[in-house]
Amino acid sequence: MNDYNNNYNPRRYPMPGYDYQPEPQQQKNTSGIKAVIGGAVAGAAVSAALVAALMGTGVLSTNNGSGSTAAQNRSQAITLTAASDDATTSEAVAAKCLPSVVSINVETAEGAGIGSGVILDTDGNIITNWHVAGDATNITVTMDGQTYDATLVGGDASSDIAVIHADFKDALVTPIEVGDSSSLVVGDWVMTLGSPLGLDQSVSSGIVSALYRNQLMADTSGNTLYTNLIQVDAAINGGNSGGALVNEQGQLVGINSLLADASGSGSFSGIGFAIPGNYAVDIANKVIAGEQVTHAYIGLSCATVNEQNAQENRLSTSEGAYVAEVAQNGPAQAAGIQSGDIVTKIGDEKITSADSLLLAVRTHAVGDTVDVEFVRNGKTQSVKVTLGSDEALQASQEKQAQQQEEAQKQQMEQYQQFMEQFQNQNSSRNQMMPW
């Protein structure tokens, strides 16, 4: 009984999805948007079409691009006061922020790739997307034209945030200045920085097009939940993932993560998305401190209600999230929600599917109290639910994963023993045959 239905993989909880893409659920109307995301792409040269096929914005195969900006930018203390429509703003922001953005080169079981990252502190901790570095077997970062070894510190796969650590030795390191992403409003000037298509130290400016976009990416291995995303029209292409979204003061307000792909070609269509900086940096700081990253938890396993199954099962509503199970001693049970109820609203968010319930819960913090509206026996009811933490759920999933791995290990050992016995028997039989 959990908030993640049947899509999670306990061993890699929860991971980004590549094959299955449900209809997007947003707090605002964004129908028609197709977000794409992927991991490291195999091979030395990957076309945009292949990126689309793997739903990848974050990592493209390595491509020699332009070098880093001049090292002297790293030591400049820049105060930005120019108007946002003045070209000097772009120049000043780029000069201030580019030294804090690195290219990340990874090797995975599938091949090699490149993404972007943002330097958080002088110790060499770098924030990026999980789909950039989470599965990497080898990581290097490029800063100011020099390459340095790096390792994965940790991250939160379900939020697509990871932290890597680079040994910059005696190099001068400039951490990004962190801003307040909650202060963004539609129309604000922003800049994306990173390594699109392998071209490191690239920038693109634009505006905040919308706020509070939600997207769930899923496949049989798990869910990645993007909540309260920042929508921008500044270019985000493959290789930008993990890079910085900054405001006109040169402050980090987001981590570039997704692009909208209207054509299916894997190229930027004028709509990109960034994870809010406040949320991303909070997760990164917990990872660096060695703390467990937890999320809001309601304690429900749900299935999507649509017109077809509503008619077949004579349900009283044609959309929502059907409660299949209620977790024992969970927040939902404490509030009185029961199996068979159909959740139709959480707070101000209309619930049209199990996915939208998942996203609506994740937009809140542990300890938040939310109004949950549901239909029971044809009557609409409402209760207040104080959301808990999924810490126990993660522990349960980890235990289940260990049990599954142990069972698989035993099966493999038994198979190897059988094959050895089979080969020995055949060998003995061949020795007794007349020649």
Beta strands, then each sheet from edge to edge (+ up, - down):
strand 1: 35-36
strand 2: 101-107
strand 3: 112-119
strand 4: 125-128
strand 5: 138-143
strand 6: 146-156
strand 7: 161-166
strand 8: 177-178
strand 9: 189-194
strand 10: 202-219
strand 11: 222-232
strand 12: 244-247
strand 13: 251-260
strand 14: 272-276
strand 15: 296-297
strand 16: 300-305
strand 17: 320-326
strand 18: 342-346
strand 19: 349-350
strand 20: 369-376
strand 21: 379-386
strand 22: 388-389
sheet 1: 1+ 13- 8-
sheet 2: 1+ 13- 12+ 9- 10+ 11- 14+
sheet 3: 2+ 3- 4+ 7- 6+ 5- 2+
sheet 4: 15+ 22-
sheet 5: 16+ 17- 18+ 19-
sheet 6: 16+ 17- 18+ 20- 21+
end
